[in-house]
Amino acid sequence: MSVTQPTDPVAPVRRRGRPPGGDRGAAQTRARIRAAAIELFADRGFHATGVAEIGAKADVQRGALYYHIGSKQELLWEILRDYTRLLLDDAERIVAAGADPVQTLRELIRSHVELIVAHRRTVTVHVRDADALTAERAADLQRLRDRIQRLWQDVVDAGHAAGLLRSADHVVTNGLLGMLNSLGFWYRERGVHSPAEIAEIAEILTETVLSGLIAPGDHTKG
C-alpha cells in the first residue's frame, strides 16, 4: 500500500528573517526536530520531555528550535494531525473504491494495521498524550478522528443493511478501532519488519474481527 503524506493546500508563508534559498535546509531541520520529538514523546511522554532535550537530540540550538516549532504544544499538534490525516486519507481512498462492505472493511483494517506498524511511536504518542493538547487543538484533532470513525461506521452500516454483517452498533465500530489502535503498544519489530510480517498481522486481526461480525452465509474471503 502506498500512502502519500498529505500537504496543506496553501503554501506556507515565509517567516520574517528567513534567508533566501533556505527552505530545503529548514525542511530538513524540521524533519529532524519532529523525528526527535516523536522518539522522546513515545519513550518518556509529552509532559516529561523538555524542549531542550528535543533540541539536543535534533542537534538544533534552542533559539532556532523555537523558530521552527513555535512551541512544544504546537509540535505535538502537528505530529498528531499529520498522522491522523494519513489514516483519514487512506480510509477515504478505500471507501471511494466502491467495493462491497465486507471487502471494504477488510481493506480498512489492513490499511489501519499497516499505518500503525509504520508509525508505531507516533501511535503511542497519539493514544497516550493527545489529551495534552489545548482545548482548541484537541477539538481540531477530534474532528479528524470523527471523520475516520464516520467512514468506518458508514461501511459497517452498509454491511448490516445488506445482511452481510451481524451488527451496526457503534460499540462494534468503536471497539474495532480501539483494538487496532492498541497495536501500537504491544507490537515490536523483530529486526526490520517486512511487508510479509505486516501482512500476516493484518490478516490475523482481520479474520479475528470478521469471524465474529460477518453474518451467516457465503462471503468470499478477500
Secondary structure, 3 states (H helix, E strand, C coil): CCCCCCCCCCCCCCCCCCCCCCHHHHHHHHHHHHHHHHHHHHHHCCCCCCHHHHHHHHCCCHHHHHHHHCCHHHHHHHHHHHHHHHHHHHHHHHHHCCCCHHHHHHHHHHHHHHHHHHCHHHHHHHHHHHHHCCHHHHHHHHHHHHHHHHHHHHHHHHHHHCCCECCCCHHHHHHHHHHHHCHHHHCCCCCCCCHHHHHHHHHHHHHHHHHHHECCCCCCCC
